[in-house]
Amino acid sequence: MSGITYTGAQIPTDFKEEIIAEILFKNDTVEKGLVSFETGIKAGRVITENINAVEMQAWNVNPAGSEAGEIGLEDTVVTPIKVEFIDKFTPDDLRSTRFNRDMKDGAINDISDDFNRLVLNGVAPLISLDAEAKFWSGSTAATKTAVAALTAGTAQTAVGAKEKTLVNAMSTTLFDSLTTKMIYNKAAVGKRVKVLGAVLSVSNIATEMGKVYDAIPDAVLASADKPLIYAPRNVKKLINNFNLAQTYRDTFTVDSATGKYFYLDVEIVFVPLALNVIIAGVPANFMWCTDLLDDYANINIAPYPAPRKDYFYDVIFTIFAHVVNQKFNVLYVG
C-alpha cells in the first residue's frame, strides 16, 4: 500500500523528540565485507576462471600422443539486474501531526524536513536488508521451473532432493541468490561440494557443523585465504545453548574480545540464509556484483511534476550473485 499510514496523536502538544525505530539486523554482508564485491559493472562484464588439471607420467623420449591434463579457461558474462524501490506519499497528510512544526508558513507549504529525514533513516536500512536477504536466498521463477525438472540424486553431479525442495520454497526473486547459484548455474547442476544435512538443533549442531568442516577441501583449509562458514542467524543461539552444556568448550569457541564465533579453526559468520542451510568457502569465491555500492544508500525524495501534490522516494541499484571456484565451495542443506 502506498502513502503514509499514521497511527497516533493529531495536533500534538507534547511528544518524545526521538522517534522509536524498528530493531533491525545490520547488513553484515556489506558492512563487514563477508563476500567479494565486484563494482563498476554496467553490463556484460566477463569474469574468467582458470580451470586446469595435470597428470604425472613416466618419462618418454618421444611422448607424442601421451599428452594428458587440461588447460582451461571459463568465461561468465555478468550483467547485474537493475532493481528499484519506490513509494509515494502526500505531505498534506502530515499537516495535523507532529511534523507540522517545521513546515513553513503558508497553505502551499506542507513539506517537513523532519519527516523526510525520518523516511531516509527508516527506509534505507530496510532496503539494505532486503537486498542482503535476496543475495543469500531466493530464486527466479525460471530457475525454479528448471530445477523442478531435474532428477534428484545423491551423486555430487546430481541435484539433491533437499536442494530441489529448498529452491522451490525460496521466495521468487528478480535474480538468483548465491545459494541458488551453487545448486544450479549456467543451466546445469552446480559443482559445489554437496552435504546432506538435517534439521539443525542444539543437540546436533556440533555433529552437523562437523560435516561441513570435514567437507571443506584440505587445500582450502591450508590456503592463505581463509574460508568462512556462513550460517543462518538462528544458529548462533544453537551454538550458545550447546556451549552451556559443555565442560570443555573447544568445539565452538567465542572470542570474548571481538564476539567472533569459530568451529575449530574456521570462523562462523551469521547471514540471512534459509534455515538448515550452511555454506563454506573462501569469501573471494562469492561475488556481490553491482554498479556502485553506494547506490544502496542513495535515496531520492522529490515531488511529482505539477499540478500533482504528492511526493515519492526512489532507490535504484543493480545486484547480481555470482560464484566461482565452485568445486571448492561447500553447500549443506538440511
Secondary structure, DSSP 8 states (H G I E B T S, - for coil): --S----S-SS-SS--SS---------HHHHTT-SEEE----S-EEEEEEEEE-------SS-TT----EEEEEEEEE--EEEEEEEEE-GGGGTTSGGGGGS-SSTT----HHHHHHHHHHHHHHHHHHHHHHHHS-B-HHHHHHHHTS---SSTTS--HHHHHHHHHS-B-SS--HHHHHHEETTEE---EEEE-----TTTHHHHHHHHHHHS-HHHHHSSS--EEEEETTHHHHHHHHHHT-SS--SEEE-TTT--EEETTEEEEEE---TTEEEEE-GGGEEEE-S-GGGGG--EEEE-STT---EEEEEEEEEEEEE-SGGG-EEEE-
